[in-house]
């Protein structure tokens, strides 16, 4: 805000200096048009006007230099602000990329865990199925042995009955 006021003030001074310089030349030409009362007074006035013009010219040069410095300072501040904005944007992009990377890594890890869990469940189910199959086979073998034993006992009983029936009672 101070920079703007200073620039406005400087511009106003430049304009004032320019109009004063313009007025001096107009008044000088009118004094030349009128008959000069004395040469000494005229030379003094010319010297005074020349002195004023030199002062105004020097002041104008200082004002231009000050204005130039202010503009340079403003450009520098603007460039610094722009650089800071770019830096903040770059940092935000880096953070965003890092977060995306973390999210993707987390998803991959979760997928790997889910896959491992699925494989583990499949292995358990397969082991359970194999155990059931072995148990059924063992039960079938036991059933066959019982049936064979029953047939053998039945055959032995029939053979004993036939022997008893063939031997006459004494």
C-alpha positions as CSV (number, residue, x, y, z in Angstrom):
1,X,0.0,0.0,0.0
2,X,2.9,2.4,0.9
3,X,4.5,1.6,-2.5
4,X,1.4,2.6,-4.3
5,X,1.2,5.9,-2.4
6,X,4.9,6.5,-3.1
7,X,4.5,5.8,-6.8
8,X,1.4,8.0,-6.9
9,X,3.3,10.8,-5.2
10,X,6.3,10.4,-7.5
11,X,4.1,10.5,-10.6
12,X,2.3,13.6,-9.2
13,X,5.7,15.3,-8.6
14,X,6.8,14.4,-12.1
15,X,3.7,15.9,-13.6
16,X,4.0,19.0,-11.5
17,X,7.7,19.4,-12.4
18,X,6.8,19.0,-16.1
19,X,4.0,21.6,-15.9
20,X,6.2,24.0,-14.0
21,X,8.9,23.5,-16.6
22,X,6.4,24.2,-19.3
23,X,5.1,27.3,-17.6
24,X,8.6,28.6,-17.2
25,X,9.3,28.4,-20.9
26,X,6.0,30.2,-21.7
27,X,6.7,33.0,-19.3
28,X,10.2,33.3,-20.6
29,X,8.9,33.7,-24.2
30,X,6.4,36.4,-23.2
31,X,9.1,38.3,-21.3
32,X,11.2,38.2,-24.5
33,X,8.3,39.5,-26.5
34,X,7.9,42.5,-24.3
35,X,10.6,45.2,-24.4
36,X,13.3,44.5,-21.8
37,X,13.7,47.3,-19.3
38,X,17.3,46.5,-18.5
39,X,19.9,44.0,-19.7
40,X,21.1,43.2,-16.2
41,X,17.7,42.4,-14.9
42,X,17.0,40.2,-17.9
43,X,20.3,38.3,-17.5
44,X,19.5,37.8,-13.8
45,X,16.0,36.5,-14.7
46,X,17.6,34.2,-17.4
47,X,20.1,32.9,-14.8
48,X,17.3,32.4,-12.3
49,X,15.1,30.6,-14.9
50,X,18.1,28.5,-16.0
51,X,18.8,27.6,-12.3
52,X,15.2,26.7,-11.8
53,X,15.2,24.6,-14.9
54,X,18.3,22.8,-13.8
55,X,16.8,22.2,-10.3
56,X,13.5,21.0,-11.9
57,X,15.5,18.8,-14.3
58,X,17.6,17.3,-11.4
59,X,14.4,16.8,-9.4
60,X,12.7,15.1,-12.4
61,X,15.8,12.9,-12.8
62,X,15.7,11.9,-9.1
63,X,11.9,11.3,-9.3
64,X,12.4,9.1,-12.4
65,X,15.2,7.2,-10.7
66,X,13.1,6.7,-7.6
67,X,10.2,5.6,-9.7
68,X,12.5,3.2,-11.5
69,X,13.7,1.8,-8.2
70,X,10.2,1.4,-6.9
71,X,9.1,-0.4,-10.1
72,X,12.2,-2.7,-9.8
73,X,11.4,-3.4,-6.2
74,X,7.7,-4.1,-7.1
75,X,8.8,-6.5,-9.9
76,X,11.2,-8.2,-7.5
77,X,8.5,-8.7,-4.9
78,X,6.1,-10.0,-7.5
79,X,8.7,-12.5,-8.8
80,X,9.4,-13.6,-5.2
81,X,5.7,-14.1,-4.5
82,X,5.3,-16.0,-7.8
83,X,8.3,-18.2,-6.9
84,X,6.8,-18.9,-3.4
85,X,3.5,-19.8,-5.0
86,X,5.2,-22.2,-7.4
87,X,7.2,-23.7,-4.6
88,X,4.0,-24.3,-2.5
89,X,2.3,-25.8,-5.5
90,X,5.3,-28.1,-6.1
91,X,5.3,-29.2,-2.4
92,X,1.6,-29.9,-2.6
93,X,2.1,-32.0,-5.8
94,X,4.9,-33.9,-4.0
95,X,2.7,-34.6,-1.0
96,X,-0.2,-35.6,-3.3
97,X,2.1,-38.0,-5.2
98,X,3.4,-39.5,-1.9
99,X,-0.1,-40.0,-0.6
100,X,-1.1,-41.7,-3.9
101,X,1.9,-43.9,-3.7
102,X,1.1,-44.8,-0.1
103,X,-2.5,-45.5,-1.0
104,X,-1.4,-47.8,-3.9
105,X,1.1,-49.6,-1.7
106,X,-1.6,-50.1,0.9
107,X,-4.0,-51.5,-1.7
108,X,-1.4,-53.9,-3.0
109,X,-0.6,-55.1,0.5
110,X,-4.3,-55.6,1.3
111,X,-4.7,-57.5,-2.0
112,X,-1.7,-59.7,-1.1
113,X,-3.1,-60.4,2.3
114,X,-6.5,-61.2,0.9
115,X,-4.9,-63.5,-1.7
116,X,-2.9,-65.3,1.0
117,X,-6.0,-65.7,3.1
118,X,-7.9,-67.2,0.2
119,X,-5.0,-69.6,-0.5
120,X,-4.9,-70.6,3.1
121,X,-8.7,-71.2,3.2
122,X,-8.4,-73.2,0.0
123,X,-5.6,-75.3,1.5
124,X,-7.6,-75.9,4.7
125,X,-10.6,-76.9,2.7
126,X,-8.5,-79.3,0.6
127,X,-6.9,-80.8,3.7
128,X,-10.3,-81.2,5.2
129,X,-11.6,-82.9,2.1
130,X,-8.7,-85.2,2.0
131,X,-9.1,-86.1,5.7
132,X,-12.8,-86.8,5.1
133,X,-11.9,-89.0,2.1
134,X,-9.4,-90.9,4.2
135,X,-11.9,-91.3,7.0
136,X,-14.6,-92.6,4.5
137,X,-12.1,-95.0,3.0
138,X,-11.1,-96.2,6.5
139,X,-14.8,-96.6,7.4
140,X,-15.5,-98.5,4.1
141,X,-12.5,-100.8,4.9
142,X,-13.8,-101.4,8.4
143,X,-17.3,-102.1,7.0
144,X,-15.9,-104.6,4.6
145,X,-13.9,-106.3,7.3
146,X,-17.0,-106.5,9.5
147,X,-19.1,-107.9,6.7
148,X,-16.3,-110.4,5.9
149,X,-16.2,-111.4,9.5
150,X,-19.9,-111.8,9.7
151,X,-19.9,-114.0,6.5
152,X,-17.1,-116.1,8.0
153,X,-19.0,-116.4,11.3
154,X,-22.2,-117.3,9.4
155,X,-20.3,-119.9,7.3
156,X,-18.8,-121.3,10.5
157,X,-22.2,-121.5,12.2
158,X,-23.7,-123.2,9.1
159,X,-20.8,-125.6,9.0
160,X,-21.2,-126.4,12.7
161,X,-25.0,-126.9,12.2
162,X,-24.4,-129.2,9.3
163,X,-21.9,-131.2,11.4
164,X,-24.4,-131.4,14.2
165,X,-27.1,-132.5,11.8
166,X,-24.9,-135.2,10.2
167,X,-23.8,-136.8,13.4
168,X,-26.6,-139.0,14.8
169,X,-27.4,-138.6,18.3
170,X,-26.0,-141.3,20.4
